[in-house]
Amino acid sequence: MKIETIAIHAGNNIDEASRAVIQPITLSTTFERGPEGDYPGGFIYTRAGNPNRQSLEQVLFRLEGGADACAFSSGNAAGGCVFQALEPGSHIIAPEDMYHGLRNQINEVFRGIHEVTYVDMMDLEKVERSILPNTKLIWLETPSNPLLKITDIKAIVSIAKRNNIIVACDNTFATPLFQRPLELGCDIVMHSTTKYLGGHSDVLGGALITKEQNAFWTRIRSIHELSGAVPSPFDCFLIVRGIKTFPYRMRGHAENALKIARYLEDHPSVEKVFYPGLESHPQHEIAKTQMQGWGGMLSFLVKGGVTEALQAINKVTIFTQATSLGGVESLIEHRASIEGPQTKTPQNLLRVSVGLENVEDLLKDLDQALSL
């Protein structure tokens, strides 16, 4: 099946009792045992498994072309489970511009448990030089947040495989419609399902999808069940519902984003635009080899500095000034202020999640906001 059909059908089971076309929400926390003490329905306790979570996990691994998936209560819980599954004392190589939530988690929660080296993933020689005898994981994020850097996935995978290192890729920005990390050689894909997969800014979630059901995945599955960082049945229902339309939504996000990126690139109040679909993007040629679309995220530098950036962001009327991304509504934010004092993000950078409004309305809003 093609991805649009998978999105609609792979996460849905017609209810046997009522014949409801849309799978109902199963709120029960526990399930009846059979006469022999077995579990004829296949479920024991909702932390271990639930019909709605099973449906969500099924559609997730089908979308990414994987072998299995685990749905989590948040994207950070999903990423954290990978770090938990590593043996203590493991060394991790991660992007220098890694999403700040996961970077803070490694630095704080796993401090004294794992070592980490942050590198520029564009510099393949530096990545290779960073490998230590105890390096067990290379974490990728492409396109990156918020500078939209593109990592050459195949090149990193080649380095990793020569050294028996696991490669995990955060595919949240690209989604399985526009990028297929497992097909490019990665072992694990991570998503914040809060974003484009849920798609409506009303449910928190995360996911891991594996290429193979190997020993490392078995450990992830065990941690997932034992730690209990699982989404509720209602959250699973909402994400499955969002996934049904996500391929078509993503095309709209990407179409609007490219038009806005081209507009901003020519705007006199804009210093620079970061969007992989632009020919001016430093890794545009790499993106063309591994992406089938450019996504709905972009960022840009306002000429001047932080004062001018804040003036612009406070003048928008259709864009909402808010953190997060991937919803149908357009969001804009001053990224450095959310990342804290240790941020390396330029102070005049604004990150934009381009929504599904009429693009002419969005362009007019940006035009008046940037008329400083």
N, C-alpha and C positions, 0 to 999 in steps of 0.2 A: 504494500500500500504506500501511496505517496503521503507526504507529511501532513497535508491538510486532512486526509482521511484518518490517519493515525490520531491526530489531535482530537477529532470528534468521537471516534469509536473506541480507541484503545483503553480509555479510562472509564468506560461506562459499561455496567452490567444491568440488563433488564431484570427487574425484581420478579422472582418466580411466583411469589404469592399474589401480588396485585397486577403484575405485568406492566408496571409503570415504566415508561420509556426512559425516563431519567432516574438513575440509581438513587434511592432514598438515603437519608443520613442515618447511620446506625450509631446511636448515642450510648448504647449499653457499654459499661466498662468491663463486664464479664459475660461469659458464654456457657451455656448448659453443657454438662458432660453427659456422655452416653452411659448405658448400663454397665459397660466394662471399664468405666473410668476414662474413656478416651474422649476425643473432641471431634465428633462427627461433622461439625460445621467448619472445622479447620482453624478455629480461633479459640484462644484461652482467656486472654486478658488484654485490654485495649492498648496497654503499653507495649506488649509484644506483637500485636497485630490487630487490625481492624479492617472491615470490608472497604471503607472509604480510603484508608491509607493504602491498602493493597491496590486499589484502582488507580490512585495517584502514582504510585511507584511503577506500576505497569506502563502507564502512558509515558512516564518520564524516560524509562530506559528504551522504550520503543522510539521516542523522538530522537534520542541521541545515538541510536544504533548500538546500545550496550547490552550487557548480559543481565544486569540487575540494577536496582536503585534503592536508596534509602531516603525517605522523606523526613525532614527535621523541622523543629519548631522555629528555626531562623537560619539564615545563611551563615551567621557566625557559629551556630551550633554545628552545622555541617562541616565547615572548615576545621573547627576545633576537634571534631571526631577524627579527622585524618591525622592531626598532630598527636592526639591521644593514642592512636593505633601504632605509632612509632615506638620502638624500644627506647627507654630512657638513655640519654646520652647521644641521641642521634643528632646529626648535623643537617640543617635545612638551608637550601639556597632559595632565596625569594627575591622578587623585584624590588629595586630601591624605591619605586613609587607604588608599592603594594597598597591596596585599600586599607585605610588607616584603622578600621575596626579589627581586621584580622592581624594587622601588624601589631597593634596594641595588645591583642590577645597573646601572640607569641612572646612579646617582650615582657608581659606582666604575668599571665597565667602559667606560661611554660618557662619562666625564668628559673634557671637552675636545673631544669629537666632536659631541655634541648639547647643546642647551639644554633645560631642563625647567622648567615651572611647575606646582606642585602647588596645586590649587584645590578648594574645596568644590563638588562637582558638583551639590549641591542648589541652589546660587545661580547661576541661568542667566545673570544679568547679569554676574557675576564671570567666568564662563567666557568670555562674549563679549568682555569687556574684556581678557582675557588673551591674546587672539589677536594675534600679531605677523605682519609680512610674511613671515617664514620658518616660520610654523607649518604643519607637514605632517601631524601626527597628533594626534588626541584619543583617549586610552586610557580606556576605561570598565571598571568592575568593579562589577557589580550582580547580586545583593546583595554588599555589600562585606565584607571580612574585617578585623577581627572584629565590627564594629558593625552589620552587616546593613543598611547604608544602601541605599536604592533610588534609582537614577538614572533620571530620565525619559528613556528612550532616544530616543524620537521627537523630543523637544525638542532634545536635544544634536545629533542627526543633522541637524535643520533648520538649526541654527547652523553646523554643519560644512559642509553642502552649499552654503550661501550664500558660503562662503569657500574652497571647493575643498579641503577638508581630509579626509583619510582618518579613518574611525572604526573602531577595533578594540574588541571587547568580550570581557572575560574572563567566560565563562559557566559556570565550573566549579561554583559553588554551586547555580545553578538547573538546569543540564543542559538539553538540548534538549527534554525532556519538559515542563518547566514554563516555559520562556522561549525565544523564537525571535528572537534579535537581527538575523539577516539579513532576516527578514520585516519587522522594524521599521526597516530602513534602514541597518544597519551594513554595512561593507565586509568585515570579517574577524571571525571568532569564534575565541577561544583557549580551550583546555581543558588542565587538568592531568588527563590520562587516568589518572593514579595514583589519582584520587579515585573519584567515583561510577561512571564508565564502566568502569574496571577492577573496582572495587567490593569487593576482597577483601584490600587492604593487602599485596599480594605482588608488585606489579610497578610500576616507575617509567615514566612516559611523559608526553608532551604532544602537542598537536595544534593546527594552524591550519586553519580552513575558510574558503574565500573565496566571496563572492557571485558574482564574475565572474572569469574567467581573463584578466585585463588585464595591462598592462605591469608593474605593481607586483607582482602575483602571480608573473609570470615571473621577476622578480628574487628573490623569496622561494624559489621552486623551485630556482633556480640556487645560492643560498647554502646551502640545505638539502643539496643533493648535494655541493657542494664542501667545506663545513665538516665534513660527516660526523657531525653530531649526530643519528644515526638510531637507532631502537630495534632490538634484535636480533630475529630471526625468532621466537624463543621468547616474547619480551616481547609481540610483536604477536599471537601466538596466544593468550596469556593475556588480553589486553585484548579481543580479539574474543570470546573465551569469556565474559568478564564482561559485555560489552554485550548478549549474548543475553537476560539476565535483568534488565537495568537498569531498564526501564520499570516492572516489577512491584516491584522492590526500592525504587525511588524513591517509589512510593506508600506503601510501608510506612514508609520513613524519615520522610516528610512527616506521615503520620498519627500516628506516635509523637511527633514533634517538636511538633506543635500541642498535643497533650495535655500534654506536659511543660511547654511554654511557658505554658499556661493555669494549670497547677499552680504553677509558680514565681511567676507574677504575683501570686498570692494568698498566697505564703509570707511569714511574718513576718520571716524572716532575709534576704529578697531585697529589694534597693533598687529594681532596675529590670531588665526583660527586653527583649532586642532580638530580635524575630522578626517578619518582615513579615506573617505571618498574623494577628497580634493587632490588634484595632481600635485599640489604644493606640499602635501604631507610627506615627511621624510621617509616613511615606510610604506608609501602608497603602492609601490611595486610588489612588496612582500604581501601586503593585504590582498592584492589582486590574485595572488597564487593560492590563498587559503581561505578567502571569504567570498561568499556569494551575494553579499549585500553589505552596506556600510553601517546599518543600525541607526538608532534614534538619538544617540548621545553626541554632544559636541561641547567644546569649551572655547573661550576666546579671551584675549587680553584687551582690556579697555585702555586706550591711550591715556597716559598720565600716571595714575597710581591708584591706591586704595580709595582715595576720596572720590575720584571720578567713577570708579567701579561701583561704589556704594550709591552714588547719586543716580546712576543708571538703573540699578536694580530696584531702587525705591520709587521709580517712576512707572514701572510696568503696570498694566491694568488687566491684561488677559493672562499673562504668565503669573503663576503663583510663586512667591518667594518661599521656598520650602525645601527641606532635605528629602532625598529619595529620588526615585526615577521609575520609568516604565509604565506609568499610568496613562490613561487616555488624555489627561489634562497636562498641559505644558507647565514645567517647573523650572525655576532658575534660582541659583544660590551663589553667594560669595563663599567659595569652597574653603579657603584658608581659615576662615573664622570657625568653621565646624571641625576642622582637623586639629586645632589647638596650637599652642606656642611652638611645638616642635615641627610644624609643617614645613615642607619644602615647596609647597604650591605657591606660585606667584601671588602677591597680594592684590594684583589687578585682574586676576582670573575670575571669570564667571562661568559656572558649569550649567549646561542647559539640557533638560530632558524634554525633547520635542514631542508634543502630543499630537492628537488627531483633529484639532480644530482646523478650520479653513486656513491654509497657509498664508493667504493674503492678509487675514486679520492678524496673524502672528507677526508678519513682516511690518505691518503698520505700527503694531505695539512696540516692536524693537526700534523702529525708526524714531518714534517720538521719545522713547526712553534714552536713546543715544544722542539726541539733540541737546548736547550739554551747553 
